[in-house]
Amino acid sequence: MTFPSVRTAATVVAVSLLSLTACGTPAGDVSVLQSSTQSVIPGSTYAWAPFDPTVRSSADPRVANDIIQQRITSAFDAAMVARGFQRVSDPQQATLLVSYHIGLQDRTEVRADNFGGPPMGACGFRGCMGGWGWYGAPTLNVDTINYTHGTVIFDIVDRASGELAWRSTSQQRVDSGDADQARLNAIADDMLRSLPRNTPAS
């Protein structure tokens, strides 16, 4: 059996965008795409989509290793099970297929701040007078900040139709601390916060 391509399905599925800004939350800025033709039914069975070795070979080595990948799948499994979904090992027996994609990009931010000069005062045709009774020439301080911008995409595909049913995208600055299991658990749970729940009664 040939399984559908998540990337191909994403180009043909009808989706509506739900913008969920999450400042200060574990997953940073989260956006969700939800299909208008495919539903994600709480309590459904799911399995991880068959692994594509070509994806791993081209992935960033910072995440393309067994340890990180195991932590990530464990984090999303915990978030899915907490919402009542049931994981099965055989993709052919699952209602839904899930997968994730991670992109890391090294970026540089230049920040300029003015220091000196009259902090308060009034300006006129004779110049400016400081409100605190002193004068000073402004000084421009430029800082260069190097950081890593991370994007995590979690897809849920309807196995029968091959169509993308639900996608969550997280974007934020990341560092080595984000590879910790507890941190990944929090990120995955935050990314799936709008997913329908069917939590079994305790």
Secondary structure, DSSP 8 states (H G I E B T S, - for coil): -----HHHHHHHS-EEEEEE--TTSTT-EEEEEEESS----TT-EEEE----HHHHHTS-TTT-SHHHHHHHHHHHHHHHHHTT-EE-S-GGG-SEEEEEEEEEEEEEEEEEEEE-S-SSEEEETTEEEETTS-----EEEEEEEEEEEEEEEEEEEETTTTEEEEEEEEEEEE-GGGGSHHHHHHHHHHHTTTS-------
